[in-house]
Amino acid sequence: MYQVRIHGRGGQGVVTAAELLSIAAFDEGRHAQAFPTFGSERTGAPVVSFCRISERPIRVREPIFEPDALIVQDPTLLRMPGLLDGLRADGVALVNTARAPGELGLDLGATVLTVPASAIAREHLGRPLPNAALLGGLSALEGVIGLDALGAAIAEKFPSAIADANIAAARAAHDHVLAELREGIAC
């Protein structure tokens, strides 16, 4: 089972990101579940969502405490105590920032990758909504989710013009992460 925990702020599409990831997994013939947890329902408040992907039915229904992948949609959240807790040693943290992974000062024992997802989204969508771009970055990791399945999930969820812009952002972030991996920039 592959488990993803997504951290962000209300209004950044944190819940939608987990839903899109689960739809893409279903489209690839796998089992998936997505669910959020949040306190006050307001724009800017911290939000966490979860997604599990498996080849078999998923029976567990609890939050993800030891994710394989951790997505941080808002880098200011990196200062929150416990945000990075539980990330598996062989896992990956994908952070929305233009900074290089080594500049973040994270000592996780896991791979850290960065994607300027807000800038990519602004370029393609006209708004800094990082969720689709970060999922595109996640799709660059082998075996997680295919970029085509992600694109189909986005097209299923949004009207065509919005879907096209989000798919373009996802593809740009996918290429960015592949370049980081090829160049050994990840830390």
C-alpha positions as a printed NumPy array, in Angstrom:
array([[  0.   ,   0.   ,   0.   ],
       [  1.282,   3.478,  -0.907],
       [  0.273,   6.228,   1.527],
       [  0.354,   9.977,   0.921],
       [ -0.189,  12.775,   3.433],
       [ -0.834,  16.249,   2.023],
       [ -0.39 ,  19.419,   4.105],
       [ -1.524,  22.858,   3.033],
       [ -3.878,  25.678,   3.825],
       [ -7.571,  26.076,   3.176],
       [ -8.116,  27.29 ,  -0.371],
       [ -5.029,  25.576,  -1.843],
       [ -6.876,  22.475,  -2.99 ],
       [ -5.489,  20.095,  -0.371],
       [ -8.676,  18.004,  -0.224],
       [ -9.057,  18.088,  -4.007],
       [ -5.455,  16.859,  -4.395],
       [ -6.193,  13.698,  -2.395],
       [ -9.414,  13.155,  -4.363],
       [ -7.613,  13.548,  -7.707],
       [ -4.929,  11.116,  -6.616],
       [ -7.545,   8.534,  -5.643],
       [ -9.488,   8.999,  -8.899],
       [ -6.275,   8.502, -10.886],
       [ -5.543,   5.31 ,  -8.94 ],
       [ -9.072,   4.007,  -9.617],
       [ -8.62 ,   4.825, -13.307],
       [ -5.475,   2.674, -13.258],
       [ -7.451,  -0.238, -11.782],
       [ -6.244,   0.075,  -8.207],
       [ -8.036,   0.603,  -4.919],
       [ -7.811,   3.999,  -3.26 ],
       [ -9.261,   6.109,  -0.509],
       [ -8.994,   9.828,   0.113],
       [-10.147,  11.817,   3.119],
       [ -9.347,  15.122,   4.85 ],
       [ -8.97 ,  16.36 ,   8.373],
       [ -9.147,  19.983,   9.364],
       [-10.128,  22.23 ,  12.221],
       [-11.746,  25.545,  11.419],
       [-13.126,  25.592,   7.92 ],
       [-11.677,  28.828,   6.67 ],
       [ -9.335,  29.99 ,   3.978],
       [ -5.741,  29.933,   5.184],
       [ -6.244,  27.483,   8.051],
       [ -3.998,  24.384,   8.073],
       [ -5.559,  21.405,   6.31 ],
       [ -4.345,  17.82 ,   5.985],
       [ -5.652,  15.239,   3.553],
       [ -4.705,  11.626,   3.052],
       [ -4.68 ,   9.157,   0.174],
       [ -3.984,   5.44 ,   0.167],
       [ -3.392,   3.451,  -3.018],
       [ -3.286,  -0.33 ,  -3.093],
       [ -3.612,  -3.327,  -5.368],
       [ -6.023,  -4.852,  -2.834],
       [ -9.063,  -3.504,  -0.99 ],
       [ -8.154,  -1.034,   1.744],
       [ -9.614,  -1.856,   5.136],
       [ -7.808,   0.671,   7.379],
       [ -9.694,   3.903,   8.044],
       [ -7.33 ,   5.96 ,  10.167],
       [ -5.133,   8.968,   9.382],
       [ -1.763,   8.234,   7.828],
       [  0.966,   8.464,  10.446],
       [  3.824,   6.918,   8.413],
       [  3.465,   8.164,   4.834],
       [  5.484,   6.993,   1.871],
       [  5.11 ,  10.493,   0.445],
       [  4.528,  13.804,   2.138],
       [  3.352,  16.766,   0.06 ],
       [  3.722,  20.241,   1.558],
       [  1.666,  22.733,  -0.454],
       [  2.633,  25.723,   1.702],
       [  6.307,  25.915,   2.75 ],
       [  5.468,  28.132,   5.747],
       [  3.959,  25.007,   7.301],
       [  7.437,  23.43 ,   7.529],
       [  7.812,  25.33 ,  10.808],
       [  4.829,  23.523,  12.361],
       [  5.863,  20.971,  14.983],
       [  5.254,  17.39 ,  13.886],
       [  4.501,  18.208,  10.247],
       [  7.264,  15.945,   8.943],
       [  6.891,  13.253,  11.612],
       [  6.511,   9.675,  10.498],
       [  7.852,  10.049,   6.964],
       [  9.407,   6.694,   6.081],
       [ 13.178,   6.616,   5.644],
       [ 12.672,   5.407,   2.065],
       [  9.928,   8.005,   1.509],
       [  9.867,  11.35 ,  -0.222],
       [  8.87 ,  14.847,   0.841],
       [  7.671,  17.028,  -2.031],
       [  7.702,  20.715,  -1.049],
       [  6.176,  23.643,  -2.928],
       [  9.072,  26.097,  -3.109],
       [ 11.461,  27.583,  -5.639],
       [ 14.335,  26.896,  -3.25 ],
       [ 16.643,  23.925,  -3.786],
       [ 16.071,  20.935,  -1.475],
       [ 19.39 ,  21.481,   0.319],
       [ 18.401,  25.061,   1.185],
       [ 15.437,  23.948,   3.301],
       [ 17.568,  22.593,   6.138],
       [ 15.462,  19.466,   6.491],
       [ 17.17 ,  16.468,   8.027],
       [ 14.594,  13.762,   7.401],
       [ 16.571,  10.733,   6.385],
       [ 14.197,  10.654,   3.397],
       [ 14.395,  12.173,  -0.075],
       [ 13.394,  15.831,  -0.323],
       [ 12.289,  17.249,  -3.666],
       [ 11.129,  20.791,  -4.38 ],
       [  8.765,  22.09 ,  -7.019],
       [  7.915,  25.759,  -7.608],
       [  4.294,  24.612,  -7.856],
       [  2.682,  27.975,  -7.08 ],
       [  4.754,  29.662,  -9.793],
       [  3.969,  26.863, -12.253],
       [  0.27 ,  27.13 , -11.422],
       [  0.323,  30.918, -11.787],
       [  1.912,  30.516, -15.216],
       [ -0.653,  27.971, -16.434],
       [ -3.773,  28.838, -14.411],
       [ -3.274,  32.496, -13.66 ],
       [ -3.629,  31.638,  -9.935],
       [ -1.151,  30.14 ,  -7.441],
       [ -3.073,  26.893,  -6.784],
       [ -0.292,  24.311,  -6.315],
       [ -2.266,  21.054,  -5.966],
       [ -2.288,  19.757,  -9.562],
       [  1.334,  20.772, -10.102],
       [  2.444,  18.921,  -6.965],
       [  0.527,  15.826,  -8.034],
       [  2.319,  16.055, -11.371],
       [  5.577,  16.113,  -9.425],
       [  4.47 ,  13.081,  -7.449],
       [  3.64 ,  11.25 , -10.681],
       [  7.304,  11.55 , -11.68 ],
       [  8.149,   9.086,  -8.919],
       [  8.126,   5.614, -10.405],
       [  5.108,   3.468,  -9.622],
       [  3.029,   6.026,  -7.711],
       [  0.553,   7.206, -10.326],
       [  0.764,   7.699, -14.066],
       [  0.719,  11.196, -15.522],
       [ -1.941,  10.145, -18.052],
       [ -4.191,   8.815, -15.279],
       [ -3.684,  12.052, -13.35 ],
       [ -4.609,  14.055, -16.431],
       [ -7.753,  11.96 , -16.894],
       [ -8.709,  12.507, -13.236],
       [ -8.244,  16.263, -13.618],
       [-10.325,  16.254, -16.817],
       [-13.05 ,  14.299, -15.021],
       [-13.173,  16.767, -12.11 ],
       [-12.952,  20.161, -13.858],
       [-14.441,  21.931, -16.908],
       [-12.244,  21.651, -20.004],
       [-10.403,  25.021, -19.922],
       [ -9.599,  24.673, -16.22 ],
       [ -8.685,  21.02 , -16.688],
       [ -6.34 ,  21.827, -19.581],
       [ -4.528,  24.466, -17.515],
       [ -4.192,  22.125, -14.524],
       [ -2.954,  19.288, -16.733],
       [ -0.345,  21.627, -18.244],
       [  0.775,  22.606, -14.723],
       [  0.971,  18.939, -13.712],
       [  3.087,  18.122, -16.777],
       [  5.451,  21.036, -16.099],
       [  5.946,  19.952, -12.478],
       [  6.392,  16.323, -13.586],
       [  9.206,  17.42 , -15.889],
       [ 10.725,  19.569, -13.128],
       [ 10.907,  16.626, -10.709],
       [ 12.321,  14.323, -13.382],
       [ 15.053,  16.904, -14.008],
       [ 15.807,  17.12 , -10.251],
       [ 16.08 ,  13.349, -10.063],
       [ 18.314,  13.132, -13.16 ],
       [ 20.595,  15.892, -11.908],
       [ 20.774,  14.449,  -8.398],
       [ 19.445,  17.672,  -6.86 ],
       [ 17.201,  15.839,  -4.408],
       [ 18.621,  15.523,  -0.932]])
